Amino acid sequence: MNPFEWRGGRLCADDVAVEAIAAAAGTPTYIYSATAIRASYRRLHDAFAPLGAHLHYAVKACPNTNLLKLLRSLGAGMDVVSGGEMERAWLSGTPMSEIVFAGVGKTEAEVRAALDGRFSPVKEDAARFGRPDPAERGPVGIFNIESESELERVAAIAEELGRKARICLRVNPNVDPHTHEYTTTGKKENKFGIDAVEIAAVVDRWAGHRGLEFQGLHVHIGSPVPQVQPYVEAIGVLLALIDDLAIRGHKTAVLDLGGGWPVPYTEGSVPPLEAYADAIVPLLRERTRAGLQIVLEPGRSILANSGLLVTRVQHIKKGRAKTFIMCDAGMQTLIRPALYRAFHFVWPVAWSGPAPRWLEESDLPGLSTCDVVGPICETGDFLARDRRLPEMKQGDLVAIFSAGAYGMSMVSDYNDHGRPAEVLVEGERVTLINERQTLASLLATEARPRALELDHAAVPA
């Protein structure tokens, strides 16, 4: 479904005019549709229902605790890649047993908090979120282990605390997902996972450790993956490993396939979600009937097209080579175009013409070519380049579509621009779920400089 459509010349989010939201919340602001989030979650759930797959939302896609509560209400577990995301997931009502903790750089402090709530850094904040003292919350459901070094750390801390860390080993299958080089994670030159050829030996070495409980294997090859075949190849590698481990006496109870499911940033640019399920389900159906539990970690496929970014035009500049539409949102608000050269469909909020199609070059008449840029002092600060758009003027509102995932989660305060506001819409109900960051809050941690007390004895001579 598309929760954002023009009615009577006004772009609406569900049943509310985006113009009205911008007037109340200011700009730039991220707007999410609860209706669309529910629909996207259910579509993914239904596609993989024949496998009884457990869905763990990838918190990194969009970490607002209010959205996490919504997803939890639908039955989602959480996939986290840092201690901070883990605490967000727990504060949002997710039991620790329903959290999968991934990420390549887990610190000692993060591992301790993941195993024992007494080490949680949010003890003083729990009551504000309606949560109990974290001391009795228990360990995370699964650690996705990225390296043998990490495995050693988790095992040592678990043994020290008298805990059992349930683990899946992340496999690097050396499969090309045919996506952007920065979001490719399953090739041998990437930092993620343990090489597939080393997995069996790693399991052999650590089997029976008092602090570990081997659950299975994990893979995530990249995002967004625009073709089905890389998943088929990766699953082939994983199933061969499962069979090899069985021969060695190691049972695999869990197979975590990660995420990476794509969304159409332009019309017809990727296969539908059901095409991925149609290829994957037959490969795993018999395994699941025999007891294998499948875990999926969707993020983008739920949030991307469930959210947009609304920004206001500050200036129009007609340069020698091109026209610039200068907005109050830029790379500090949505970095994907600058970082990945990612395409986002852009269109003015006020529009009475025929419904525009999500194409890289619009087929509507009467348009002119321009760059949509932000306020940041970087040439790389752009939201759209060489885009054919209707004529706009100072003060107009512009919508940046497909911005629900990896938008707010990657914002910065570069040039002292505060973080944008976030709004959740459901039908006619509009809720501010994150205040706009003020300059005062940006400066707060710099207001009271203090001398650090150093332990010089701890520094080697």
C-alpha positions in Angstrom: 0.0 0.0 0.0 1.0 3.6 -0.5 0.0 5.6 2.6 1.0 8.9 1.0 -1.2 10.2 -1.9 -2.5 13.4 -3.3 -6.1 14.3 -2.6 -7.5 17.5 -4.0 -4.1 18.9 -4.7 -2.8 18.2 -1.2 -0.4 15.3 -0.2 -1.9 13.3 2.6 -0.4 10.9 5.1 -3.2 8.4 5.8 -6.1 10.8 6.3 -4.1 13.9 7.3 -2.7 16.7 5.1 1.1 16.7 5.2 0.9 20.5 5.1 -1.0 20.5 8.4 1.5 18.3 10.0 4.4 20.5 8.8 2.6 23.6 10.2 2.2 22.0 13.6 5.6 20.1 13.9 7.8 22.4 11.7 10.3 21.2 9.2 12.2 19.1 8.5 10.1 16.3 10.0 9.9 12.5 9.4 6.3 11.3 9.1 5.5 7.6 9.5 2.2 5.8 8.8 1.2 3.2 11.4 -1.2 1.7 8.9 1.5 1.1 6.4 3.9 -0.3 9.0 1.3 -2.9 10.0 0.5 -3.8 6.4 4.2 -4.2 5.5 4.9 -6.4 8.6 1.9 -8.6 7.8 2.9 -9.0 4.2 6.3 -10.2 5.2 4.9 -12.4 7.9 2.4 -14.0 5.5 5.0 -14.5 2.8 7.2 -16.6 5.1 4.4 -18.2 7.1 5.0 -21.7 5.6 8.3 -21.7 7.4 6.9 -20.4 10.7 9.6 -17.8 10.5 10.2 -15.6 13.5 10.5 -11.9 12.5 13.0 -9.7 14.4 12.8 -6.1 13.3 16.2 -4.6 12.5 16.3 -1.7 14.9 19.0 0.1 13.0 16.6 0.9 10.2 14.6 3.3 12.4 15.1 3.0 16.2 12.3 5.3 17.6 11.0 3.5 20.7 7.4 4.3 19.8 7.8 2.5 16.5 9.4 -0.4 18.3 6.4 -0.6 20.6 4.1 -0.7 17.6 6.1 -3.5 16.0 6.3 -5.4 19.2 2.5 -5.2 19.4 2.4 -7.1 16.1 4.6 -9.9 17.5 8.1 -8.8 16.3 11.2 -9.6 18.1 14.2 -7.2 17.7 17.5 -7.5 15.9 20.1 -5.1 17.4 23.7 -4.2 16.5 24.8 -2.3 19.6 24.2 -2.0 23.3 22.2 1.2 22.8 19.8 -0.5 20.4 19.5 -3.4 22.8 18.4 -1.1 25.6 16.0 0.7 23.2 14.4 -2.7 22.3 14.1 -3.7 26.0 12.7 -0.2 27.0 10.1 -0.6 24.3 8.7 -3.8 25.9 10.6 -6.5 24.1 11.7 -9.4 26.4 15.4 -10.0 26.3 14.6 -13.5 25.1 13.2 -12.0 21.9 16.3 -9.9 21.1 19.0 -11.0 18.8 22.3 -9.2 19.4 24.5 -8.8 16.3 27.2 -6.3 15.4 31.0 -6.7 14.7 32.3 -4.6 17.6 30.6 -5.7 20.8 32.4 -4.2 23.8 32.9 -5.8 27.2 30.3 -3.5 28.7 27.7 -4.3 26.0 28.2 -8.1 26.5 27.9 -7.8 30.3 24.6 -5.9 29.9 23.4 -8.4 27.3 24.0 -11.2 29.7 23.0 -9.6 33.0 20.7 -6.7 33.5 22.6 -5.6 36.6 25.0 -4.0 34.1 22.4 -2.2 32.1 23.2 1.5 31.6 19.4 2.4 31.6 18.6 1.5 35.2 17.7 5.1 36.0 15.6 5.5 32.9 13.6 2.3 33.1 10.7 3.8 35.1 10.2 6.7 32.6 9.5 4.0 29.9 7.2 2.0 32.2 9.8 -0.8 32.6 11.0 -2.5 35.8 14.5 -2.6 37.2 16.5 -4.3 34.5 18.5 -6.4 37.1 16.2 -9.4 36.7 15.5 -9.2 33.0 17.8 -12.1 31.9 20.1 -12.5 28.9 19.4 -11.8 25.2 17.9 -14.6 23.3 20.8 -15.0 20.9 24.2 -13.5 20.3 25.1 -13.5 16.6 28.8 -14.0 16.8 30.9 -12.2 14.2 34.5 -13.5 14.9 36.3 -16.0 17.1 37.8 -13.1 19.0 34.2 -12.0 19.9 33.4 -15.6 20.8 36.3 -15.7 23.2 35.1 -12.5 24.9 31.4 -13.6 25.2 32.5 -17.0 26.5 34.8 -15.5 29.2 32.3 -13.0 30.4 29.4 -15.6 30.4 31.6 -18.0 32.5 32.6 -15.2 34.9 28.9 -14.3 35.4 27.7 -17.8 35.7 25.5 -17.4 32.6 25.0 -19.3 29.4 25.3 -17.2 26.2 23.1 -18.7 23.4 25.0 -18.2 20.2 24.7 -18.4 16.4 27.8 -18.0 14.3 27.5 -15.5 11.5 28.7 -17.1 8.3 30.4 -15.2 5.6 29.3 -17.2 2.5 31.3 -15.2 -0.1 28.1 -14.4 -2.0 27.7 -11.2 -4.1 24.4 -9.6 -3.3 24.7 -7.2 -6.3 24.0 -4.1 -4.2 26.1 -1.0 -3.3 29.6 -1.8 -2.2 29.0 0.0 1.2 26.0 -2.3 2.0 27.5 -5.5 0.8 28.2 -7.7 3.8 28.6 -11.3 2.6 31.7 -11.3 0.4 35.1 -12.6 1.6 36.6 -9.0 1.6 33.9 -7.7 4.0 34.4 -7.3 7.7 31.3 -9.3 8.6 31.1 -12.9 9.8 33.3 -16.0 9.9 34.5 -17.5 6.7 32.3 -20.5 5.8 35.3 -22.8 5.5 36.2 -22.1 9.1 32.8 -22.6 10.8 33.0 -26.3 11.5 36.4 -26.0 13.1 35.2 -23.1 15.3 32.2 -25.1 16.5 34.5 -28.0 17.2 36.9 -25.9 19.3 34.2 -24.2 21.4 31.7 -27.1 21.8 30.9 -27.8 25.4 32.2 -24.5 26.8 30.5 -23.8 30.1 29.6 -20.3 29.1 28.2 -21.1 25.6 25.2 -22.8 24.1 25.4 -23.3 20.4 22.1 -22.6 18.7 22.9 -22.3 15.0 24.0 -20.2 12.1 23.4 -16.7 10.9 23.9 -15.0 7.6 23.2 -11.5 6.2 24.6 -10.8 2.7 23.7 -7.1 2.3 20.9 -4.7 1.8 19.0 -4.0 -0.3 19.4 -7.2 -2.3 17.8 -6.5 -5.7 17.9 -10.1 -6.9 16.6 -13.4 -5.5 19.5 -15.7 -6.6 22.1 -14.5 -4.0 19.8 -15.7 -1.2 19.5 -19.0 -2.9 23.3 -19.3 -3.1 23.8 -18.2 0.5 21.2 -20.7 1.8 22.9 -23.5 -0.2 26.2 -22.7 1.7 24.3 -22.7 5.1 22.5 -26.0 4.5 25.8 -27.7 3.5 27.3 -26.4 6.8 24.3 -27.6 8.8 24.8 -31.1 7.3 28.5 -31.0 8.0 28.0 -30.0 11.6 25.4 -32.8 12.1 28.0 -35.3 10.9 30.4 -33.9 13.6 27.7 -34.2 16.2 26.5 -30.6 16.4 22.8 -29.9 16.2 21.7 -26.7 14.4 18.4 -25.5 16.0 18.3 -22.0 14.5 19.0 -20.6 11.0 18.9 -16.8 11.0 18.7 -15.5 7.4 19.2 -11.9 8.3 17.3 -9.3 6.2 18.1 -7.2 3.1 14.7 -7.5 1.5 14.5 -4.6 -1.0 11.7 -2.0 -1.6 10.9 -0.2 -4.8 12.4 3.2 -4.6 11.3 3.5 -8.2 8.5 1.7 -9.9 9.3 -1.9 -10.8 13.0 -1.6 -9.7 13.0 -4.9 -7.7 11.1 -8.1 -7.6 8.2 -8.2 -5.2 8.8 -9.6 -1.7 6.7 -12.7 -2.6 9.3 -13.6 -5.3 11.9 -14.0 -2.6 9.7 -16.1 -0.4 8.7 -18.3 -3.4 12.4 -19.1 -4.0 13.4 -19.5 -0.3 10.5 -21.4 1.2 10.9 -24.6 -0.9 14.6 -24.8 0.1 13.8 -24.8 3.8 10.3 -26.3 4.2 11.4 -29.9 5.0 14.1 -28.6 7.4 11.5 -26.6 9.3 9.2 -29.6 9.5 12.1 -31.4 11.1 12.4 -28.7 13.7 14.7 -26.0 12.3 13.7 -22.5 13.5 14.0 -19.8 10.9 14.7 -16.2 11.9 14.4 -13.2 9.6 15.6 -9.6 10.4 13.6 -7.2 8.2 14.0 -3.5 8.6 13.9 -1.5 5.3 11.1 -3.7 3.9 8.8 -2.6 6.8 9.8 1.0 7.3 11.2 2.5 4.1 8.0 3.2 2.2 6.0 3.6 5.4 7.7 7.0 6.0 8.6 10.2 4.3 10.6 13.4 5.1 9.0 16.7 4.6 11.2 19.8 4.1 10.6 23.4 3.3 12.2 25.4 0.5 14.4 28.2 1.8 15.7 29.6 -1.4 15.7 29.1 -5.2 19.0 29.8 -6.9 19.3 29.9 -10.6 23.0 29.3 -11.2 25.0 29.4 -14.5 24.8 25.6 -14.9 21.7 24.6 -13.1 18.9 25.6 -10.7 19.1 24.7 -7.0 16.1 24.2 -4.7 17.6 24.9 -1.3 15.8 23.2 1.6 16.1 23.0 5.4 16.7 19.2 5.1 20.0 18.0 3.7 22.7 15.4 4.2 22.4 16.0 7.9 18.8 14.9 7.8 18.9 12.2 5.1 22.4 11.0 4.2 21.5 8.2 1.8 21.7 10.2 -1.4 25.2 11.6 -0.5 26.5 8.4 1.0 25.2 5.8 -1.4 24.0 8.0 -4.4 20.6 6.5 -3.4 17.5 7.6 -5.3 14.5 9.0 -3.4 11.4 10.1 -5.2 11.0 13.8 -4.6 7.9 15.9 -5.3 6.2 19.1 -4.0 3.5 18.6 -1.3 1.1 20.9 -3.1 0.3 19.3 -6.5 -2.9 19.4 -8.5 -1.7 17.6 -11.6 -1.9 13.9 -12.5 -0.4 11.6 -10.0 3.3 11.5 -10.5 5.0 8.1 -11.1 8.0 7.1 -9.1 10.5 7.2 -12.0 14.1 8.3 -12.1 13.0 10.8 -14.8 9.4 12.0 -14.6 7.3 11.6 -17.8 5.0 14.5 -17.0 5.1 17.7 -19.1 6.1 21.2 -18.0 8.9 20.2 -15.7 12.4 21.7 -15.4 15.7 20.1 -14.3 17.1 21.1 -10.9 19.1 19.9 -7.9 17.3 19.6 -4.5 20.0 20.5 -1.9 20.3 21.2 1.8 21.9 23.9 4.0 25.2 22.1 4.7 28.5 23.5 3.6 29.4 20.5 1.5 29.1 20.0 -2.3 27.9 16.5 -1.5 24.9 17.9 0.4 22.0 16.9 -1.9 18.8 15.1 -1.8 18.2 14.8 -5.6 20.4 15.7 -8.5 19.4 16.6 -12.1 15.8 15.9 -11.3 12.9 17.0 -13.5 10.4 18.7 -11.1 7.5 21.2 -11.1 8.4 24.8 -10.6 8.7 25.7 -6.9 9.1 28.8 -4.8 10.4 29.9 -1.5 8.3 28.5 1.4 6.9 25.5 -0.6 6.9 22.1 1.1 8.7 19.2 -0.5 8.2 15.5 0.2 11.2 13.0 0.1 9.6 9.6 -0.2 10.8 6.1 0.9 12.6 7.8 3.8 11.3 5.7 6.7 14.4 3.4 6.9 17.9 4.6 7.3 16.7 8.2 7.5 16.3 9.3 11.1 18.7 6.5 12.3 21.6 8.1 10.4 21.0 11.8 11.0 23.7 14.1 12.4 24.0 17.5 13.9 26.6 18.7 11.4 26.8 22.5 11.2 24.8 22.6 14.4 21.5 21.6 12.8 19.5 19.7 15.4 17.8 16.4 14.8 14.4 16.6 13.0 11.1 15.8 14.6 9.3 12.5 14.1 5.5 12.1 13.8 3.4 9.0 13.7 0.1 9.1 11.8 -2.8 6.6 12.0 -5.9 7.5 10.2 -6.7 11.0 11.4 -4.6 10.7 14.6 -1.2 12.4 14.6 1.3 11.9 17.4 4.6 13.7 17.9 6.9 10.8 18.8 10.2 12.7 18.9 10.8 16.4 19.7 13.0 18.5 17.4 16.4 18.8 18.9 17.2 22.2 20.2 20.5 24.1 20.2 20.4 24.1 24.0 20.4 20.3 24.0 23.3 20.2 21.5 25.3 22.5 23.8 24.4 20.8 27.1 27.2 18.3 27.3 29.8 21.1 26.7 28.5 23.5 29.4 30.5 22.2 32.3 34.1 21.2 31.4 35.8 19.3 34.2 39.3 17.9 34.9 39.7 14.2 34.4 41.3 12.2 37.2 44.0 10.0 35.6 45.4 6.8 37.0 49.0 7.2 36.0 50.0 3.9 37.5 47.8 2.2 34.8 50.0 3.6 32.0 53.0 1.4 31.1 56.4 3.1 31.6 
